[in-house]
Amino acid sequence: MSFFRVLLAILFPPLAVIDKGCGSVLITFILTLAGWVPGVIAALVILNNPN
């Protein structure tokens, strides 16, 4: 996980996980709409997952 990805996950979480698949982007987008912090946490968890 690069510094740029972490920074992007903090600023705009759905954009950071765009290459992880449609489901990840959708989940992160919904959580970001519900609140910024859940979206950031979801993006960081998805980025830390090696699969």
C-alpha positions as a LaTeX table, in Angstrom:
\begin{tabular}{lrrr}
\hline
Residue & $x$ (\AA) & $y$ (\AA) & $z$ (\AA) \\
\hline
Met1 & 0.00 & 0.00 & 0.00 \\
Ser2 & 1.59 & 3.20 & $-1.16$ \\
Phe3 & 1.49 & 6.62 & 0.45 \\
Phe4 & $-0.52$ & 7.96 & $-2.49$ \\
Arg5 & $-3.21$ & 5.30 & $-2.00$ \\
Val6 & $-3.48$ & 6.05 & 1.72 \\
Leu7 & $-3.76$ & 9.76 & 1.03 \\
Leu8 & $-6.39$ & 9.11 & $-1.63$ \\
Ala9 & $-8.29$ & 6.82 & 0.78 \\
Ile10 & $-8.39$ & 9.62 & 3.33 \\
Leu11 & $-9.45$ & 12.34 & 0.88 \\
Phe12 & $-11.86$ & 10.39 & $-1.38$ \\
Pro13 & $-12.26$ & 6.75 & $-0.33$ \\
Pro14 & $-14.15$ & 5.35 & $-3.37$ \\
Leu15 & $-11.47$ & 6.57 & $-5.76$ \\
Ala16 & $-8.76$ & 4.74 & $-3.82$ \\
Val17 & $-10.42$ & 1.33 & $-4.30$ \\
Ile18 & $-11.49$ & 1.77 & $-7.92$ \\
Asp19 & $-9.22$ & $-1.02$ & $-9.17$ \\
Lys20 & $-10.45$ & $-3.52$ & $-6.55$ \\
Gly21 & $-13.77$ & $-4.15$ & $-8.29$ \\
Cys22 & $-17.28$ & $-2.78$ & $-8.54$ \\
Gly23 & $-18.43$ & $-4.23$ & $-5.21$ \\
Ser24 & $-15.64$ & $-2.60$ & $-3.26$ \\
Val25 & $-16.30$ & 0.76 & $-4.87$ \\
Leu26 & $-20.04$ & 0.49 & $-4.20$ \\
Ile27 & $-19.60$ & $-0.49$ & $-0.55$ \\
Thr28 & $-17.05$ & 2.24 & 0.04 \\
Phe29 & $-19.25$ & 4.80 & $-1.71$ \\
Ile30 & $-22.30$ & 3.90 & 0.38 \\
Leu31 & $-20.29$ & 4.03 & 3.59 \\
Thr32 & $-18.81$ & 7.38 & 2.56 \\
Leu33 & $-22.32$ & 8.73 & 2.02 \\
Ala34 & $-23.31$ & 7.47 & 5.46 \\
Gly35 & $-20.31$ & 9.18 & 7.00 \\
Trp36 & $-16.80$ & 10.08 & 6.00 \\
Val37 & $-15.07$ & 8.03 & 8.72 \\
Pro38 & $-16.75$ & 4.69 & 7.84 \\
Gly39 & $-15.81$ & 5.23 & 4.20 \\
Val40 & $-12.17$ & 5.88 & 5.09 \\
Ile41 & $-12.04$ & 2.82 & 7.35 \\
Ala42 & $-13.59$ & 0.62 & 4.66 \\
Ala43 & $-11.17$ & 1.90 & 2.03 \\
Leu44 & $-8.16$ & 1.27 & 4.26 \\
Val45 & $-9.37$ & $-2.23$ & 5.11 \\
Ile46 & $-9.93$ & $-3.05$ & 1.44 \\
Leu47 & $-6.50$ & $-1.68$ & 0.51 \\
Asn48 & $-4.83$ & $-3.74$ & 3.26 \\
Asn49 & $-6.47$ & $-6.96$ & 2.07 \\
Pro50 & $-3.95$ & $-8.86$ & $-0.10$ \\
Asn51 & $-6.63$ & $-10.66$ & $-2.14$ \\
\hline
\end{tabular}
